[in-house]
Amino acid sequence: MKLVIVVVQARDAEPLLDALTERGFRATRISSAGGFLRESNVTLLIGVDDDAVAEVQAIVQEHCHSRTRFVNPLMPIVEPGESYVPNPVEVVVGGATMFVLAVDRYERLVTR
């Protein structure tokens, strides 16, 4: 048994969740934020059998795409009389970050 943790851009989360659900995978969605651009992300927790990890990875690769964006860098501290005109910097965003962890114990508790 494995726990797959996938961090994706918020805009990729719904299509990814739909695809995972169609293939019979359950996922827990947690809203998160990225460190560099401070943009909205989604972290998915997916419990799968060992032999299903490759299928989950293929679904993630199919639905999570990287993109380029232009961002303005932070203004540096300048001395009086100096000028600084920031140029937008192109950065790659999106795609997915995927962690696969071994699970020692798994129980699904259902109340009746």
DSSP file (Angstrom, degrees, kcal/mol; ACC not computed):
  #  RESIDUE AA STRUCTURE BP1 BP2  ACC     N-H-->O    O-->H-N    N-H-->O    O-->H-N    TCO  KAPPA ALPHA  PHI   PSI    X-CA   Y-CA   Z-CA
    1    1 A M              0   0    0      0, 0.0   102,-2.1     0, 0.0     2,-0.3   0.000 360.0 360.0 360.0 140.4    0.0    0.0    0.0
    2    2 A K  E     -AB  48 102A   0     46,-3.2    46,-2.5   100,-0.2     2,-0.6  -0.940 360.0-141.4-129.4 150.7    1.2    3.5   -0.9
    3    3 A L  E     -AB  47 101A   0     98,-2.9    98,-2.7    -2,-0.3     2,-0.6  -0.970  20.9-160.0-108.1 117.8    0.2    7.0    0.0
    4    4 A V  E     -AB  46 100A   0     42,-3.4    42,-2.6    -2,-0.6     2,-0.5  -0.882   3.8-166.2-100.8 123.2    0.6    9.3   -3.0
    5    5 A I  E     -AB  45  99A   0     94,-2.8    94,-3.0    -2,-0.6     2,-0.5  -0.951   8.5-175.0-110.3 121.4    0.8   13.0   -2.2
    6    6 A V  E     -AB  44  98A   0     38,-2.3    38,-3.1    -2,-0.5     2,-0.5  -0.972  11.1-163.2-123.1 125.3    0.3   15.2   -5.3
    7    7 A V  E     +AB  43  97A   0     90,-2.9    90,-2.0    -2,-0.5     2,-0.3  -0.939  24.0 162.4-108.3 122.1    0.7   19.0   -5.3
    8    8 A V  E     -AB  42  96A   0     34,-2.7    34,-2.7    -2,-0.5    88,-0.1  -0.872  44.4 -87.2-133.5 163.6   -0.8   20.7   -8.3
    9    9 A Q  E >>  -A   41   0A   0     86,-0.6     3,-1.6    -2,-0.3     4,-0.8  -0.449  42.1-117.0 -66.9 147.2   -2.0   24.2   -9.3
   10   10 A A  H >> S+     0   0    0     30,-1.7     3,-0.8     1,-0.3     4,-0.6   0.839 113.5  60.3 -56.6 -35.2   -5.5   24.9   -8.4
   11   11 A R  H 34 S+     0   0    0     29,-0.3    -1,-0.3     1,-0.2    30,-0.1   0.729 107.5  45.4 -69.2 -20.1   -6.6   25.3  -12.0
   12   12 A D  H <> S+     0   0    0     -3,-1.6     4,-1.7     1,-0.1    -1,-0.2   0.557  93.7  83.5 -93.3 -10.4   -5.5   21.6  -12.7
   13   13 A A  H <X S+     0   0    0     -3,-0.8     4,-3.0    -4,-0.8     5,-0.2   0.918  86.0  49.2 -66.5 -47.9   -7.1   20.1   -9.6
   14   14 A E  H  X S+     0   0    0     -4,-0.6     4,-2.6     1,-0.2     5,-0.2   0.938 113.1  45.1 -62.8 -49.3  -10.7   19.7  -10.8
   15   15 A P  H  > S+     0   0    0      0, 0.0     4,-2.1     0, 0.0    -1,-0.2   0.897 115.7  49.5 -60.4 -36.6   -9.9   17.9  -14.1
   16   16 A L  H  X S+     0   0    0     -4,-1.7     4,-2.6     2,-0.2    -2,-0.2   0.935 111.3  47.8 -66.3 -46.1   -7.4   15.7  -12.2
   17   17 A L  H  X S+     0   0    0     -4,-3.0     4,-2.5     1,-0.2     5,-0.2   0.901 111.2  51.5 -61.5 -40.9   -9.9   14.8   -9.5
   18   18 A D  H  X S+     0   0    0     -4,-2.6     4,-2.4    -5,-0.2    -1,-0.2   0.926 111.7  46.8 -60.6 -45.1  -12.5   14.0  -12.1
   19   19 A A  H  X S+     0   0    0     -4,-2.1     4,-1.4     2,-0.2    -2,-0.2   0.904 112.6  49.2 -65.8 -41.8  -10.1   11.7  -14.0
   20   20 A L  H  <>S+     0   0    0     -4,-2.6     5,-2.7     1,-0.2    -1,-0.2   0.922 112.2  48.4 -63.1 -43.4   -9.0   10.0  -10.8
   21   21 A T  H ><5S+     0   0    0     -4,-2.5     3,-1.6     1,-0.2    -2,-0.2   0.897 107.3  55.2 -64.1 -41.3  -12.6    9.4   -9.7
   22   22 A E  H 3<5S+     0   0    0     -4,-2.4    -1,-0.2     1,-0.3    -2,-0.2   0.837 108.4  49.7 -60.1 -32.2  -13.5    8.0  -13.1
   23   23 A R  T 3<5S-     0   0    0     -4,-1.4    -1,-0.3    -3,-0.2    -2,-0.2   0.380 124.8-103.0 -89.9   4.2  -10.7    5.4  -12.7
   24   24 A G  T < 5S+     0   0    0     -3,-1.6     2,-0.4     1,-0.3    -3,-0.2   0.604  74.9 136.6  90.4  12.3  -11.9    4.4   -9.2
   25   25 A F      < -     0   0    0     -5,-2.7     2,-0.4    -6,-0.2    -1,-0.3  -0.747  42.9-145.0 -94.3 140.7   -9.3    6.3   -7.1
   26   26 A R        -     0   0    0     -2,-0.4    21,-0.5    21,-0.4     2,-0.4  -0.821  20.4-175.7-100.6 143.7  -10.4    8.2   -4.0
   27   27 A A        -     0   0    0     -2,-0.4     2,-0.5    19,-0.2    19,-0.2  -0.994  22.8-141.2-140.8 146.2   -8.6   11.4   -3.1
   28   28 A T  E     -C   45   0A   0     17,-2.3    17,-2.3    -2,-0.4     2,-0.5  -0.933  23.7-145.8-104.7 128.7   -8.6   13.9   -0.2
   29   29 A R  E     -C   44   0A   0     -2,-0.5     2,-0.4    15,-0.2    15,-0.2  -0.813  17.2-178.4-100.9 130.8   -8.2   17.5   -1.3
   30   30 A I  E     -C   43   0A   0     13,-2.4    13,-3.3    -2,-0.5     2,-0.2  -0.996  24.5-130.6-127.3 126.2   -6.4   20.0    0.8
   31   31 A S  E     +C   42   0A   0     -2,-0.4     2,-0.3    11,-0.2    11,-0.2  -0.552  38.5 163.2 -73.8 139.8   -6.0   23.6   -0.2
   32   32 A S  E     -C   41   0A   0      9,-2.3     9,-3.2    -2,-0.2     2,-0.4  -0.877  29.6-125.9-146.4 175.8   -2.5   24.9    0.0
   33   33 A A  E     -C   40   0A   0     -2,-0.3     7,-0.2     7,-0.3     2,-0.1  -0.984  23.1-117.4-133.1 144.1   -0.3   27.8   -1.3
   34   34 A G        -     0   0    0      5,-2.8     4,-0.1    -2,-0.4     7,-0.0  -0.383  15.2-137.0 -77.3 157.1    3.0   27.8   -3.1
   35   35 A G  S    S+     0   0    0      2,-0.1    -1,-0.1     3,-0.1     0, 0.0   0.896  93.1  41.6 -82.0 -43.0    6.1   29.3   -1.7
   36   36 A F  S    S+     0   0    0      1,-0.2    -1,-0.1     3,-0.0    -2,-0.0   0.973 132.6  16.7 -76.2 -55.3    7.6   31.3   -4.6
   37   37 A L  S    S-     0   0    0      2,-0.1    -1,-0.2    34,-0.0    -2,-0.1   0.515  93.4-132.4 -96.5  -5.9    4.6   32.9   -6.2
   38   38 A R        +     0   0    0      1,-0.2     2,-0.2    -4,-0.1    -3,-0.1   0.847  53.1 153.0  57.4  37.2    2.2   32.4   -3.3
   39   39 A E        -     0   0    0      1,-0.1    -5,-2.8    -6,-0.0     2,-0.2  -0.567  52.8 -84.6 -96.6 161.9   -0.4   31.1   -5.6
   40   40 A S  E     + C   0  33A   0     -7,-0.2   -30,-1.7    -2,-0.2   -29,-0.3  -0.444  51.4 174.7 -68.1 128.8   -3.2   28.7   -4.8
   41   41 A N  E     -AC   9  32A   0     -9,-3.2    -9,-2.3   -32,-0.2     2,-0.4  -0.777  22.5-137.6-122.9 170.6   -2.3   25.0   -5.0
   42   42 A V  E     -AC   8  31A   0    -34,-2.7   -34,-2.7    -2,-0.3     2,-0.5  -1.000   8.7-155.7-130.8 133.9   -4.1   21.8   -4.1
   43   43 A T  E     -AC   7  30A   0    -13,-3.3   -13,-2.4    -2,-0.4     2,-0.4  -0.949  12.0-160.2-108.7 125.6   -2.6   18.9   -2.3
   44   44 A L  E     -AC   6  29A   0    -38,-3.1   -38,-2.3    -2,-0.5     2,-0.5  -0.886   6.9-157.2-108.0 135.3   -4.2   15.5   -3.0
   45   45 A L  E     +AC   5  28A   0    -17,-2.3   -17,-2.3    -2,-0.4     2,-0.5  -0.962  18.4 178.5-109.7 120.7   -3.8   12.5   -0.7
   46   46 A I  E     -A    4   0A   0    -42,-2.6   -42,-3.4    -2,-0.5     2,-0.6  -0.979  17.9-154.6-130.3 119.8   -4.4    9.3   -2.5
   47   47 A G  E     +A    3   0A   0    -21,-0.5   -21,-0.4    -2,-0.5     2,-0.3  -0.836  29.6 161.7 -93.4 125.0   -4.1    5.8   -1.0
   48   48 A V  E     -A    2   0A   0    -46,-2.5   -46,-3.2    -2,-0.6     2,-0.1  -0.943  42.3 -98.9-139.9 159.1   -3.4    3.1   -3.6
   49   49 A D    >   -     0   0    0     -2,-0.3     3,-2.0   -48,-0.2     4,-0.4  -0.410  46.4-105.2 -69.2 156.5   -2.1   -0.4   -3.9
   50   50 A D  G >  S+     0   0    0      1,-0.3     3,-1.1     2,-0.2     4,-0.3   0.857 119.7  53.2 -53.7 -40.0    1.6   -0.7   -4.9
   51   51 A D  G 3  S+     0   0    0      1,-0.2    -1,-0.3     2,-0.1     4,-0.3   0.531 101.9  60.6 -78.0  -4.0    0.8   -1.7   -8.5
   52   52 A A  G <> S+     0   0    0     -3,-2.0     4,-2.2     1,-0.1    -1,-0.2   0.478  76.9  89.3 -98.9  -4.0   -1.5    1.3   -9.1
   53   53 A V  H <> S+     0   0    0     -3,-1.1     4,-2.6    -4,-0.4     5,-0.2   0.909  86.3  51.8 -61.1 -42.3    1.1    4.0   -8.5
   54   54 A A  H  > S+     0   0    0     -4,-0.3     4,-2.1     1,-0.2    -1,-0.2   0.876 109.0  50.9 -62.9 -37.5    2.1    4.0  -12.2
   55   55 A E  H  > S+     0   0    0     -4,-0.3     4,-2.1     2,-0.2    -1,-0.2   0.916 110.7  48.2 -66.8 -42.7   -1.5    4.5  -13.2
   56   56 A V  H  X S+     0   0    0     -4,-2.2     4,-2.4     1,-0.2    -2,-0.2   0.920 110.9  51.6 -62.5 -43.0   -2.0    7.4  -10.8
   57   57 A Q  H  X S+     0   0    0     -4,-2.6     4,-2.6     1,-0.2    -2,-0.2   0.903 108.6  50.9 -60.8 -41.2    1.3    8.9  -12.1
   58   58 A A  H  X S+     0   0    0     -4,-2.1     4,-1.9     2,-0.2    -1,-0.2   0.898 110.1  49.5 -63.8 -40.3    0.1    8.6  -15.7
   59   59 A I  H  X S+     0   0    0     -4,-2.1     4,-1.5     2,-0.2    -2,-0.2   0.912 111.5  49.2 -65.0 -42.2   -3.2   10.3  -14.9
   60   60 A V  H  X S+     0   0    0     -4,-2.4     4,-1.8     1,-0.2     3,-0.4   0.934 111.0  49.4 -62.2 -46.2   -1.4   13.2  -13.1
   61   61 A Q  H  < S+     0   0    0     -4,-2.6    -1,-0.2     1,-0.2    -2,-0.2   0.848 110.4  51.9 -62.8 -33.4    1.0   13.6  -16.1
   62   62 A E  H  < S+     0   0    0     -4,-1.9    -1,-0.2    -5,-0.2    -2,-0.2   0.810 119.9  32.0 -71.7 -29.9   -2.0   13.7  -18.4
   63   63 A H  H  < S+     0   0    0     -4,-1.5     2,-0.6    -3,-0.4    -2,-0.2   0.523 104.3  72.1-111.1  -7.0   -3.9   16.4  -16.5
   64   64 A C     <  -     0   0    0     -4,-1.8     2,-0.4    -5,-0.1    32,-0.2  -0.937  61.6-177.2-117.4 114.7   -1.3   18.7  -14.9
   65   65 A H        -     0   0    0     -2,-0.6    30,-1.5    30,-0.2     2,-0.2  -0.843  22.1-128.8-115.6 143.9    0.6   20.9  -17.3
   66   66 A S  E     -D   94   0B   0     -2,-0.4     2,-0.3    28,-0.3    28,-0.3  -0.599  28.4-176.2 -85.4 153.6    3.4   23.4  -16.8
   67   67 A R  E     -D   93   0B   0     26,-3.4    26,-3.4    -2,-0.2     2,-0.4  -0.920  22.6-118.6-141.0 163.0    3.0   26.9  -18.1
   68   68 A T  E     +D   92   0B   0     -2,-0.3     2,-0.3    24,-0.2    24,-0.2  -0.877  29.5 179.9-107.8 145.6    5.2   30.0  -18.3
   69   69 A R  E     -D   91   0B   0     22,-2.7    22,-3.1    -2,-0.4     2,-0.5  -0.965  25.2-129.2-137.3 154.0    4.3   33.3  -16.7
   70   70 A F  E     +D   90   0B   0     -2,-0.3     2,-0.3    20,-0.2    20,-0.2  -0.923  30.9 179.8-104.0 128.4    6.0   36.6  -16.5
   71   71 A V  E     -D   89   0B   0     18,-2.6    18,-3.4    -2,-0.5    -2,-0.0  -0.934  29.3-119.5-126.3 151.0    6.4   38.0  -13.0
   72   72 A N        -     0   0    0     -2,-0.3     3,-0.1    16,-0.2    -2,-0.0  -0.779  33.5-127.0 -87.7 127.5    7.8   41.3  -11.7
   73   73 A P        -     0   0    0      0, 0.0     2,-0.1     0, 0.0    -1,-0.0  -0.271  34.6 -87.9 -68.7 160.7   10.7   40.7   -9.3
   74   74 A L        -     0   0    0      1,-0.1     0, 0.0    12,-0.0     0, 0.0  -0.374  48.1-103.1 -66.0 147.0   10.8   42.3   -5.9
   75   75 A M        -     0   0    0     -3,-0.1    -1,-0.1    -2,-0.1     2,-0.1  -0.560  35.8-135.6 -71.7 128.9   12.3   45.7   -5.8
   76   76 A P        -     0   0    0      0, 0.0     2,-0.6     0, 0.0    -1,-0.1  -0.375  29.8 -93.4 -76.7 165.1   15.8   45.7   -4.3
   77   77 A I        -     0   0    0     -2,-0.1     2,-0.3     0, 0.0     0, 0.0  -0.702  51.2-171.8 -79.2 122.7   16.8   48.3   -1.7
   78   78 A V        -     0   0    0     -2,-0.6     3,-0.1     4,-0.1     6,-0.1  -0.854  22.6-113.7-117.5 153.4   18.5   51.1   -3.6
   79   79 A E    >   -     0   0    0     -2,-0.3     3,-2.1     1,-0.1    -1,-0.0  -0.446  50.1 -80.4 -77.5 155.2   20.4   54.1   -2.3
   80   80 A P  T 3  S+     0   0    0      0, 0.0    -1,-0.1     0, 0.0     3,-0.1  -0.324 120.1  25.9 -56.4 136.1   18.9   57.6   -2.8
   81   81 A G  T 3  S+     0   0    0      1,-0.4     2,-0.2    -3,-0.1    -2,-0.0   0.164  98.7 107.8  94.0 -18.0   19.7   58.8   -6.3
   82   82 A E    <   -     0   0    0     -3,-2.1    -1,-0.4     2,-0.0     2,-0.4  -0.596  54.5-153.7 -87.5 153.5   19.9   55.3   -7.8
   83   83 A S        -     0   0    0     -2,-0.2     2,-0.4    -3,-0.1    -4,-0.1  -0.961  10.0-170.7-128.0 149.8   17.2   54.0  -10.0
   84   84 A Y        -     0   0    0     -2,-0.4    -6,-0.0    -8,-0.1    -2,-0.0  -0.968   4.5-168.6-140.6 121.5   16.1   50.4  -10.7
   85   85 A V        -     0   0    0     -2,-0.4     2,-0.2   -10,-0.0    -2,-0.0  -0.921  22.2-141.5-110.8 107.3   13.6   49.4  -13.4
   86   86 A P        -     0   0    0      0, 0.0   -11,-0.1     0, 0.0    -2,-0.0  -0.449   8.0-148.2 -71.9 137.6   12.6   45.8  -12.9
   87   87 A N        -     0   0    0     -2,-0.2   -16,-0.1     1,-0.0    -2,-0.0  -0.855  29.1-103.0 -99.4 138.9   12.2   43.7  -16.0
   88   88 A P        -     0   0    0      0, 0.0     2,-0.4     0, 0.0   -16,-0.2  -0.309  35.3-142.0 -58.8 144.4    9.6   40.9  -15.8
   89   89 A V  E     -D   71   0B   0    -18,-3.4   -18,-2.6    -3,-0.0     2,-0.5  -0.921   8.4-129.5-112.9 133.9   11.1   37.5  -15.4
   90   90 A E  E     +D   70   0B   0     -2,-0.4     2,-0.3   -20,-0.2   -20,-0.2  -0.708  32.7 177.4 -84.2 127.1    9.7   34.4  -17.1
   91   91 A V  E     -D   69   0B   0    -22,-3.1   -22,-2.7    -2,-0.5     2,-0.5  -0.938  29.1-122.8-128.5 152.4    9.1   31.5  -14.7
   92   92 A V  E     +D   68   0B   0     -2,-0.3     2,-0.3   -24,-0.2   -24,-0.2  -0.829  36.0 175.5 -94.0 128.6    7.7   28.0  -15.3
   93   93 A V  E     +D   67   0B   0    -26,-3.4   -26,-3.4    -2,-0.5     2,-0.2  -0.840  36.4  31.1-125.9 164.9    4.7   27.2  -13.1
   94   94 A G  E     +D   66   0B   0     -2,-0.3   -28,-0.3   -28,-0.3     2,-0.2  -0.502  56.2 110.9  90.8-156.7    2.3   24.3  -12.9
   95   95 A G  S    S-     0   0    0    -30,-1.5   -86,-0.6    -2,-0.2     2,-0.3  -0.565  71.4 -82.9  77.1-150.4    3.0   20.7  -13.5
   96   96 A A  E     -B    8   0A   0     -2,-0.2     2,-0.5   -32,-0.2   -88,-0.2  -0.994  18.8-144.0-152.1 151.9    2.9   18.5  -10.4
   97   97 A T  E     -B    7   0A   0    -90,-2.0   -90,-2.9    -2,-0.3     2,-0.4  -0.992  26.8-168.5-116.2 126.4    5.0   17.4   -7.5
   98   98 A M  E     -B    6   0A   0     -2,-0.5     2,-0.4   -92,-0.2   -92,-0.2  -0.963  10.8-172.6-125.8 128.9    4.4   13.8   -6.5
   99   99 A F  E     -B    5   0A   0    -94,-3.0   -94,-2.8    -2,-0.4     2,-0.5  -0.944   7.4-160.1-114.9 138.7    5.6   12.0   -3.4
  100  100 A V  E     -B    4   0A   0     -2,-0.4     2,-0.4   -96,-0.2   -96,-0.2  -0.978  14.0-176.7-122.3 119.4    5.0    8.2   -2.9
  101  101 A L  E     -B    3   0A   0    -98,-2.7   -98,-2.9    -2,-0.5     2,-0.2  -0.909  27.5-116.8-118.6 141.4    5.3    6.9    0.7
  102  102 A A  E     -B    2   0A   0     -2,-0.4     2,-0.5  -100,-0.2  -100,-0.2  -0.517  26.4-144.6 -72.0 142.0    5.0    3.4    2.0
  103  103 A V        -     0   0    0   -102,-2.1     3,-0.1    -2,-0.2    -1,-0.0  -0.950  14.1-170.8-112.9 122.3    2.1    2.8    4.3
  104  104 A D  S    S+     0   0    0     -2,-0.5     2,-0.4     1,-0.3    -1,-0.1   0.836  76.4  14.7 -78.0 -34.1    2.5    0.4    7.2
  105  105 A R        -     0   0    0      2,-0.0     2,-0.4  -104,-0.0    -1,-0.3  -0.998  61.1-177.8-146.9 138.8   -1.1    0.2    8.1
  106  106 A Y        +     0   0    0     -2,-0.4     2,-0.4    -3,-0.1    -3,-0.0  -0.997   6.4 171.1-137.9 130.5   -4.4    1.2    6.4
  107  107 A E        -     0   0    0     -2,-0.4     2,-0.6     2,-0.0    -2,-0.0  -0.998  20.4-153.4-138.2 136.8   -7.9    1.0    7.8
  108  108 A R        -     0   0    0     -2,-0.4     2,-0.6     2,-0.0    -2,-0.0  -0.945  18.4-153.7-108.4 113.9  -11.1    2.4    6.4
  109  109 A L        -     0   0    0     -2,-0.6     2,-0.5     2,-0.0    -2,-0.0  -0.773  15.0-179.5 -94.0 123.3  -13.5    3.0    9.2
  110  110 A V        -     0   0    0     -2,-0.6     2,-0.3     2,-0.0    -2,-0.0  -0.985  13.0-152.0-123.8 125.9  -17.2    2.9    8.3
  111  111 A T              0   0    0     -2,-0.5    -2,-0.0     1,-0.1     0, 0.0  -0.724 360.0 360.0 -96.0 148.6  -19.9    3.5   10.8
  112  112 A R              0   0    0     -2,-0.3    -1,-0.1     0, 0.0    -2,-0.0   0.372 360.0 360.0-120.3 360.0  -23.3    1.9   10.4
